[in-house]
Amino acid sequence: MRQTASWLSVIVAAGLMAACGDRTETAPDPESIQDKTGGVSQTEADDQPALQGQLAFADGRPVGHSFVTLKSLDRNLSKTVISDTAGRFRVPTLADGRYELHAWRYGAATISQIVDVSGAVSLGSLLMTPGATDPIRIAGTAWLGRLPDGRLKRQFISGCTICHDMGSERARSPETAEDWRAIMAQMREQNDIYSVIVDFDDAEMADWLADHGFGRTAEDTDLLAARDGLLSDVVITEYAVGDSASWAHDMAVEPATGAAWVGDYINDQLIRVDPESGDLTTWDIPRTGAGTHTLHFDTDGYLWLTFQLTAEVARFDPRTGEFQVFGGFAEGALTHSFAYDSRGLIKTDAAGRLWLSQFGNNTVASLNPVTGAVQEYKLGGAEGRPYGIALDSTGRIWFTKYSENLMGYLQPDTGDFKEWALPVSDSGPHRMHIDDDDRLWIPLSGTGTLMRYDTRTGDTKDYTLPDSDTFPYAVRYDAGHDKVWVAGNGANSLYLFDPETERFDIIRLPSPLSYARMISVDHGRGAVWTALSSYPTPHAKRDFGVMVRIARPAWHQE
C-alpha cells in the first residue's frame, strides 16, 4: 500500500497552531522510520537553544500563569509553556527557524509577534494589556457551572458530551425550549447507529435548559489561577493532523520509537507523527467507511485497531506498512475498545485471545489472532452498550455500560455474567483501565469523579476531580509510576492522580475545547500523549485534528 508523508496546510485557529504548507512526498522506508525518533526533542537535550522572556502589564506588574505558544512556520508543530508568577517564561528546546509567538491568559488581550530563532534568544519584556477573554477560550465547565446540580444536570452532561465539549459556540447556541428540542432530535437521529445518548426526557430537558439559560453566561473561571496541584513546569507540543472533516479519535505511542499514531475516523487514514520534526506519514485504511476507533500496540510491535463501522479488527505492521484484517464479528457489532495492560499494550488471556467491547450488539468478544476465531458473549438486557473493557488476572472480563449506568463482569469459561447499577444515577461510566492489583479505575462523566473499584474485594471509592462539572472520557493507569491519568474534559485539562497520597496534579492544555480521549504514556522518554477529539472538529474553531505531547523535567529524570 502506498504511504505518503504530508505537511498539512491549515488555518491558524484561535492563534495557536498550523502546519507550514502543502506538500506530498513518498514516505520514508519503514526501516528508516524506526531510527528517526528519539532525538533531541524527546530527551530535552541541554545543547538546544532556548527562548526566554517576561510578560508584564504597562504599569510593570508581571503577568504570571500565562500560556506562551511558539508556532513554527517551518515545521508542523507548536510548543507551549506557562509563565511563572514573575511573568518569566522559557522554552527549553527550540530548533532554529521562524515562529509565531502568542501569549494569552484569562482577562488579558492576546499578544502576537513573529520571532526569528537562531541560537539562544532573549525577548526581554513583552507588554500585555487587560482585556476580555475570547468566549472560545472559556472552559466548558464554566458554562455548565451555571446549571443547578442534580439529575437533569448529570443527564445533560453524560448525554451531550459524548462527542464534543459543551463550551463550543455551536453547542450552546440554542436559546428556547423549541431550539433545544430540535437539536436533541437532530442529535438522536444523527447518532442512532451508536445509540449512546442517554435516554432522558427531551421535553423536560429542553424546558430545563431554556429556563436556566444555558449558554448565555459563564462563570468567571480562570483555569490558570494558582492552586494546589497546578503544574507549570511542562512543555506542551501540539501537532496538526488531518483536515476539517477529520476525527482524530484515539492514539497510541509506539514504545520502540516514541512516535505517535492516530486513526482518522472520518477520512479512513492511519497517521504517524514524528515528535521531533512534526512530519506526518499517512497510510490509507484498507476499508472504506471503517471508522477507525481504538489503537494499541502489542508486545511484538504490531499496532491493533478496531474498525468500528465495518465490525472488524486490524493488525498493522509499522515495519512493512501491511494490514491484516480480521472479520467474523456480527454485522453492526460496532467493535469498540480493546482490553489492555498497565503498560498500554494489548492484553491477552491464558489462551492468547484478545478481548474487546462491542456496543452495537450488547456483547464483549474474543479474537484468537492465530486462528482468527471470534466468539461473542451476550450480556444482560434486551439492549446494552458495553463501552469500557478490562481483563483481570483471573481471566474475568470487566465492562462498563455508559448509557445504562452499569458495570459488570463475564466469566468466559461459562459465559456467566453479572452486572449492576452504579450507586448514583446517570454517572456515565466511561473508558476504564485496570492496574496491576486488579483495581479498576473508572471515569464517571456524569458526576465528574474518578471511581476506584477493587475487583478482588468489591470495595469502591470515588474521588472528586479538581474542577467541578468536568466530564472525564477515559483514564490511563501508568504502571511505571503507579499513578492514574484522567482526561479532564470541559476544563481543558489532564489530571494525574496519585493513589498513595490521593492527590491530583493538574495540567492545563492551551488549545480551546481540549477534549481528550485516550491517553498514552511514553515510558521511555518521560512524556504523555493524547489527541484532541471534540467532534465535529470545526466546533473547536480549527480545521484539523490535534495531537498533544506533554513533557516535564521531573518525569524525564524518573
N, C-alpha and C positions, 0 to 999 in steps of 0.2 A: 504494500500500500504506500502511496506517495506521502511523504512527510513534508511539511512546509514550516518555515520559520518566518514570523512576521513581526514587524514593529507596527503597532496599530496607530492610525491617526484618529484621535478622539478629541472631543470638545473639552476644554478646561472647565470643569464643573465645580461650583462652589469655591473657586480659587484654589483648588488643591492639586490635582494631578492630571496628566495626559501623556500619551505617548508622543513620539517625536516625528513621525512621518509615516508614509505608506511605503512598505517595501515587502516584497515576497521573494524568498530565495529557497534553494534546495536545503533541506535540513542536513545538519552535520551527520556523519556516520554515527550510528548508535554507540559503537565502542568509544568514540572520542567524547561523546556526551558524558560518559561516566567519569571522565577525568577533568571536566571543565569546572565543576563546582567544588566548594570547599576552599575558595580563595579568600582574599583579604577581607571582604565584607562580612564573612561568617566568623572569622577569627578576631575581628575588630583590631587588626594589626596596628601597632603603635606608629609605624612609619608612614601611615597615610596622612595627608594633610587634614587639618581641622578648620572649621569655620566657627567663629565666635563673635558675639556682640552683646548688646544690652538694650532692653526695651524700657522706655521711660515716657511719662507724660511731659508736656511742655514745662510744667512747674517743677520738674525734677523728680517727682515721685516715681519709683520703679514700678514697672508693670510685671508683676510676678505671675506665675502659673498661667502662662500663655502658650498656645501652640505656635511653633515656628516650623514652617514647612519649606523645604528646598526641593522644588520640582525640576528635574533635569530636562533640559531642552535637547539633550543629545541621546539620552537613553530612556527606556521605558520604566522609570521608577521615580519615586519621591521619598524623601526622608523627613521625618518629623521628630522634633524634640520638644521638651517643655521647659520654659524658663524657670529659674529658681525664684525665691522670694525677693531677691535683689534685682530681678529682671534679666539676669545673665543667662545666656544660652550658649551651648557648644555642640556642634555636630562632630562627633569624634572621628568619623571616617567619611571622606567625600572625594570622589575622583575629580580630576581637573575637568573643567567644562563650564558651560553657561547654565544658569539656574534661574528660575523664578522663585523669589522669596515671598512668602505670605505669612504674616504674623497676625494672630487674632486671639481674642478672649471675649468672654461674655461681658457686655457693657462697654465695649470699645470698638471703634471702627477698624476694619482690616486694613493693614498697610501692605503694599506690594512693590517690589522692585526687582530689576534684573541684576544678578550678581555673577561676575566672572571669577571663577576659582582656578587659581594656578599656585599650588603650594598652600601654605597656611594663610588664612585670610582673617583679618580682624575688621569688623564693620563699625566698630565704635558704638555710639549711642544712636538708636533708631527711635524716632518720636512717634507716639501713638496719641490718638485723641479719643475722648469718651464718645460713645455713640450707641445707638440702639442695636440690639442683636438681630441679625437676619433671622426671620422665622424658620428657615430651613435648618438653622443650627440649634433651634430649641429642641431639647430632647423629647422623645415621645412620652416619657414618664411625666414630663411637666404638663402636658395636655391631659393625660389620664388622671393626674393628681386632682383635677377639678371635679372629678366624679366621686360621688359618695361610695364608700366601701360596702361590700355585701354581695349577694348572689348575682345580681344583674351585672355588676362590675366584673366579677370573675368570669361570667359567661361571655361578656363583651371582649375581654382580653383574650381568653382561650379560644374564642370563636373567630375573632377578627385579626389576630396577629399571627396566624398560622403561616402566612406567606409574606407579610410585609409589616413594616413599622407604622403605627397609627399616627406618627408625627408628621407624615407627609402631607403636603397641601391637598393632594387629591383625596387622601383617606379621610381627612377631616373637613371636606368641602360640603357635605350635606348639612342643611340647616333645619328644615322642617321634618316632622314625622313622616310626611309623604316622601320626602327626599330619601330618608333613611330606609323606608320600606322598599323603595325602588332599587337602591344599591344592594340591599340584602338579597332581594330576588335575583338580581344580576349575578351576585357572587355565588349563590346556591346553584344557579343554572350553570355558570361557568365552571364550577368545581364539582359538578355532580359525579364525575368519574372518580374523584378522590373521596367524596363523602366525609371530609374531615372537619367541616364546620359544625360546631356544637349545635345540638338540636334545641335551641331556645325558641321562645315565642317571639316571632318577628314583630308583631304589632306592639306587644308590650315593650320590647327593646327599643323600637323606633320612638315610641312616646317618651320613654325614659331619657333617651339621648337628646331628643329635642327639648324636653323640659329643662334639662340641665345644661343645655347649650354647649355640648361637647364640640371642641374645635374653635370656639370663639375666643377664649382666653386661656393662657397657660400660667402655671405657677412660676414665680421668679426663682428659677433654679440655675445655679452656677456649678456645673459639674467639675470645674477646675478649682473650686474653692478648697483651701487647705482643710484636710480632715484626716482622721486616723486611718492608716492603711493606704492612702493615695500614693502611688509610686510616680515619681517624676524623673527618675534616672533611667528612662527607657529610650530606645531608638526604634521608631516605628517606620518601617519601609513598606510602601504600597506600590503595587504593580497593576497596570490596566490590562484586562483580558477581555476578549470578545468585542461585542458591539451593543447597540441599544436594545437589540432583541434578546441578548444573551441572558441566561440564568446560570451564573457560576455557582452551582448549588453546593456540592461537597468537595473537599480537597483532602489530600494526604501528602505527607513529606516522605520522600524516598530516603530510607536510612543510609544507604551507601553513599549518597552524593549530597544530600541536603536540598536537592531540587524539590520544588512543589508541583503537584499535579492537581488539576481541577477538571471536572466534567462540565461542559456547556450543555445543559439540559435541553435548551431550545434548538441550538444550532448543530447538534449531533457531532460534537467535537471533543477530543481529549487534548488538553493543553498542558505543556510542561513549561514552568517558569524557572529560568536560571536566576538565582537570587543575587548573583554578583552583577550581571550585566542587564538584567531585566528582559533578556531575549526570550521570545516565545517560540516553542516548537509545537506544531499542531498536527494531530492525526484525525482523520475522519473516522467516526464511529461506523462499524460495518452494518449498520441498520438505519433505516430512515424512520424518524419519529421514535427513537429508542427511549428518550427520557432518561439519560444517564444520571443516576442519583447518588449512590454511595460508593466511596472509594477506600480501599485499604490494601496495603502491601502485605505479602506473606513472608515467611522466613527464608524463602528461596529467591526473593527479589522480584516476584511477579506482582502485578497490580490487579486486584479484583474489583469489578464494577457491577452494580446492578443496573439493568436496563428496565426501568420501571414500566414503561408504556408497552413494551413488547413482551413483558414477563419472561425475561432471560437474565442470565448471569454471564459475564465475560471475564476471561483471564488474559491480561496483556503483558507481553514481554518487552520491557524497555530496551533490551539489548538487541532485539531484532525488529521491533515495531509490529509484531504479529499479534492478532487477536484470536483467541479460541472462545467460541460462544457455546454456552450450554443452555439447551431448551428443556422441555419436559415439565415445566410449571404450568398450572392451569391458566387458560385464557382469562385475562382480566385480573390475574392474581396481584398485580402491582407489587412486584418484588421490590423490597424497600431497603432494609438495613441488615448488615452482617453482624454476627457476634464477633467481638474482637478482644484481644488480650490487653493486659495492663501496659504493654509497650505500643499499643495501637495497631498490632498486626492481627491478621486473620487468625481466629481461634478455631481449632478443630477438636472434635470429641475423640474418645478412645478408638473409634472405628475410622478416624481420619475424615469425618464428614464436616462440611461447613454448615452453618445454620443461619437462617435469615427470616425476617418478619415479612408478612405479606398482608397489607391492609385492604387489599381489594377483595379477598375471599375469606377473611377471618381465619387465617391459618398461619402457622410457622412451618418452615420447610427445611429439609436437609438436602445437601448435594454431595455426592461422592465424586470428587474431582478425577479419580482414576477411572471409574466405570461410567460416570455421567448419570448415575441413578439418582432420581429425585423422589422424595417422599414428602407428602404434605399432611399435616396434622390439624384437624379441625378443632377449633376452640369453642368456648361457650357462647350461647346466644344465637338467635337466628341471623343476626348481623353483628359484625365486630370489626374493628380496625386495629390490629396489632401494629404497634409503632416501634418502640424501643425493644431491644432483644439483648440477652446476655446468657452466657454458658458458665455454670459454676463448676467447682472442682469435682462434684459428684456426678456430673453429667446432666443435671436438670437444666431445662431451658426456661429462662425467665422472660417475661414480656410485660409491656405496658400497653394499655388501650387508651389513647389520648382522648378521643371524643366521648368515650363511655366512662371515663374516670375510674378505670380498673387496672389492677396489676395481677399477675399470677405466674404459675409455672406449669411446665409439662414434663412428665416422665416419659422419655422417648421409648423405653423398652416396652411399656404397657399401653402408651397412648393416653393414659390418665392425666387429667389436668385439674387444677384448682385455680379459681380467680375470685377476687373480692374487690369491693369498692374502697377507695381511699376515704379517710375519715371526713374530709371537707369536700363538699360537693363542688364540681367544676374546677378541680385542682389542675387539670391538664397535665398528667404525667407524660413527659416527652421522651427524648432520646437519652437513655441512661448508659452507665458504664459500671463494670464490676471490678473491685480491687482484688488484691492477692489474698485477702482474708474473707473472700466471698461476701463482701458487703456491697450492696447496690447503692449507687449514687444517682438519684433521680431528680431532674429539674421539674419543678411544678410551675407551669406557665401561668396558670390562673391565680396563684397565690403569691408568686414571686419568692419562692423558697427553694432551698436545696434539701432534699429528703435523703436520709441515710437509712437503709433497711438491711438488717443482718439476716441473711438467708439461713444461717445455722440456728438462730435463736428466735427470730421473728421480731426482735427489738427494733424500734423505729425512733428516729429523732429528726426534727425539722430545724433548719437554720434559715433565718430570715436574711435575704440578700441585702447588701448595703444600701440600695436605692429602692424606695417604695415604687410599686407598680411596674417593676421590671418583669419582663416575660421571657424567662430563660428557655432557649430551644434545646440545647444539648449540654452535656457535661463530658469531661475527659479526665479520667484518673491518670496521674503521672507517677508510674512506678518508681522512676529514678529518684523522686524527691518525696514520695508519699504525700502528694497534695492533689487537689481536685480543681480543675479549671471549669469555669461556668461561663456560658455566653450570656452576658448582661444586656440583652436586647431591650431597647427602649431608652436605656441610659448610655448608649454608645460606649459600652464597656466590656472588658473581660474581668472576671473575678478569679482570684486564686485563693482557695480555701485550704487552711492547714488543719487537718483533723486532730492533731495533738493539742494545739492551742485554741482551736475553734474560732479562729480569727480569719478575716478576709483581707487580702491585698486587692487594690483597685487599680486597673489600668484604663485610662480614658483613650478612646480612639478618635483621631482628628476628623475623619470624614463624616459628613452628616448622615443620619439614618444608617449607622453602622450596625446592621442586622447580621449577626454572625450565626452560622450553623455549626458544622462540625469543627472541632479544634484539634490540631495535630502538633505534637511535640517533637522537635528535632533534638534528640538527646545528645547527639554527637557534637552539636555546635551551640548548645545553650540558647535555643530560640524556640518560640512558639508561633504557629501559623493559624490563620483562619481565612475564610472567604466571606465577603460582604454580599449577602444574598437576598436583600429585600426585593420583592418582585411585585409588579414589573419594575425593571431597572430604572426607567425614566422617572418613577416616583421619587427617587433619590436625587433627581436633577443631575444625573450623569449618564453618559452614553456608552457605558462599558461596565463590565464586572470588575471587582477589585479583590486582589489577593493581598493579605496583610501579614507581614513578618515582624515580630516583636523580639528585640534583644535587650538584655540588661547585663551590665558588667558582672554583677553578683552571680547570675546564672551561669555565665561562661566560666567563672572561676570555680564553680562547684564540681 
